[in-house]
Amino acid sequence: MGKVFIFDFDGTLYSGEHIFDNIHAFISKYKRSFLPNVNDQQYAKIVKENPSWEDAYSGEQISNHIYMFIKKYPTYDISIKAYRKWELNVIEPVLIDKNQTVDPVFLKKLCQEYPVYIVSNSDIIHVKHYMKDLNIEASWFKDIISNQFLAKDPTKKHYFKDILSKEDCKPYDAYVFGDSLSSDIAPAKKLGLNAYHITDARQLPNIIKNIVNLY
């Protein structure tokens, strides 16, 4: 038993005001294909009755909307499968600010000393692609987990719980770092884990140094 560290990826190991500026337009080009089995009339009805769909662009937002549509339109042929298949094969165009990235030397040392996980709403192909820009190696981490947005629990909560069990770790010895209050911080706090809201990736070394004596 010992301390375990869990990181989100996008917006956490790198950050910046404009990193997601290109995502909305990119997702908008494909959004119709996420509901391939509804006809155009049905899709138009969905869009009209759910204006928030237009502003849904994160994996969490899109998945929550699709699950809502499944319940709201039971006679329509709607599932999460098309979106999940699309996400498995796409690298979203994030903009990495080289001035706001985690120190890779520090992160590597942390991974050498403790079990360190990434739990991301992005797919693994996306995470590993951008790791190269951050000078981070996937092999440093105990595991890299991509949220599958399961119908029974689309949050990260069950992944955090699985890590606790795997590492035989008490909640007070686990530390979660993420940029999203809803996706990262809320599920961590529900389990009693230590949760840190990250707005600048450069904060991470100092925060962790206050948790453990790692230099």
Salt bridges, closest charged atoms under 4 A:
ASP8 OD1 - LYS156 NZ 3.09
ASP10 OD1 - HIS126 NE2 2.97
GLU17 OE1 - HIS18 NE2 3.95
ASP21 OD2 - HIS18 ND1 2.83
ASP40 OD1 - ARG32 NH2 2.98
GLU49 OE2 - LYS45 NZ 2.67
GLU87 OE1 - ARG84 NH1 2.12
GLU113 OE2 - LYS109 NZ 3.92
GLU167 OE2 - LYS142 NZ 2.56
ASP184 OD1 - LYS156 NZ 2.57
ASP200 OD2 - ARG202 NH2 2.70
